[in-house]
Amino acid sequence: MAKPVIVLTRASFFKPGWIEEHWPRIAEKAELVLSPHEPGPKLLADVAPADIIFARGFPISRETMQAAPNLRGVVTSGVGVDKVDLVAASELGIAVANSPGNTATMAESTMLLVAAFAKNLFFWVDFARTNTLPNSAQQGREMAGQTIGLIGLGRIGSYVARLARAYGMHPIAYDPYVEPSDLAEMVPLDELLEQSDFVSLHPLLTEETHHMIDAEALARMKPSAILINTARGGVVDERALIDALEAGTIAGAGLDVFEVEPPQSDNPLLKMSNVIATPHGLGQVVEARRRNATMSEDSMLEMIEGKLPELTVNRDVKWRFAGEAI
């Protein structure tokens, strides 16, 4: 009996030995096909025999899924599913599962950026390198007593709230899709923007959250406030953020994500002294990658066995392969 076929997109990620080290169970049970092609006719040809697509880096569109008549599932390499057409997947009876193994590291990364701004870290590093004597304007602030506003109180947002409390910060949160929690005081979005010393973004990128931080939202923030985004670049209207930073509407921004990735060299945000920018890399740590790999392997094995994965995102899907093992 032929083995199920799993097509892995962005083949360049998988260095020799990676699959054997991280996916020994799936390597034994399935035929793994590495596709080096970007979205287009060649990728469509590659995915045609797929039972499962492991999506890394590239969008998985309705056309891509329809090109594989036996497709039962799409598994993403991380928590984000914004590059998968979830509406189409549900309509086609295809399960989509994510791999949210980076919760701890992204929460830590958020607090890393918060601490860097609180202590004016980048200024002090520059002073040390240039042998400059600081004056009375160069001073940071304690994190204790500061208010951090969390937009999104899911896995990562909740973890950030716990870390923030450990620093003595006051976490408040806006999330219309979660029940009230003792981790953070739930407030309307406008109140969060107006009250927070740090505004930290943790929503999924959807049509609803696209550009939710626009010029109007930024204008509601304190002039001394810092925006932190470790979620998805599209949550922020980048042009509006650039204007706000240039005008002094807010004091600074810590960004691990951008609307266009990797960020283009001419992006003004990369050259601003009140911005700390990293190229969607703070989540790339050993422990998170191992957890993500295990989660994605578990989901693919469940799909092969005819079980809807525990980490299925489109839970309302009428999965056409339920109970049908390969």
KABELRA-V715440 format. One record per backbone hydrogen bond with DSSP energy under -1.0 kcal/mol. CO is the residue of the C=O (numbers start at 1). NH is the residue of the N-H. Records with the same first field share a line. If there is no record, write none. Layout:
CO=NH / NH
//
This chain:
4=31
5=51 / 52
6=33
7=54
8=35
10=13
11=14
13=15
15=18
17=21
18=22
19=23
23=27
24=28
25=29
26=30
31=6
33=8
35=11
40=44
41=45
42=46
43=47
47=50
51=72 / 73
52=7
53=75
54=9
55=77
60=85
61=65
62=66
63=67
65=68
68=71
72=95
73=53
74=97
75=55
78=99
81=84
83=60
84=86
85=89
86=90
87=91
88=92
89=94
93=320
95=74
96=313
97=76
99=101
102=106
103=107
104=108
105=109
106=110
107=111
108=112
109=113
110=114
111=115
112=116
113=117
114=118
115=119
116=121
117=120
118=141
120=124
121=125
122=126
123=127
124=128
125=129
126=130
127=132
135=138
137=139
143=146
146=170
147=197 / 198
148=172
149=200
150=174
151=202
154=158
155=159
156=160
157=161
158=162
159=163
160=164
161=165
162=166
163=167
164=169
165=168
168=145
170=148
171=185
172=150
173=187
174=152
175=178
185=173
188=192
189=193
190=194
191=195
192=196
197=226
198=149
199=228
200=151
206=210
209=212
212=214
213=237
214=218
215=219
218=221
222=225
225=251 / 252
226=199
227=254
228=201
229=256
232=235
233=236
234=211
235=213
236=238
237=241
238=242
239=243
240=244
241=245
242=246
243=247
244=249
252=227
253=276
254=229
255=278
256=280
264=267
267=270
268=271
272=275
274=253
276=255
278=280
281=284
283=285
285=289
286=290
287=291
288=292
289=293
290=294
291=295
292=296
293=297
294=298
295=299
296=300
297=301
298=302
299=303
300=304
301=305
302=307
303=306
304=326
306=323
309=312
311=98
313=315
314=317
317=319
319=322
321=324
//
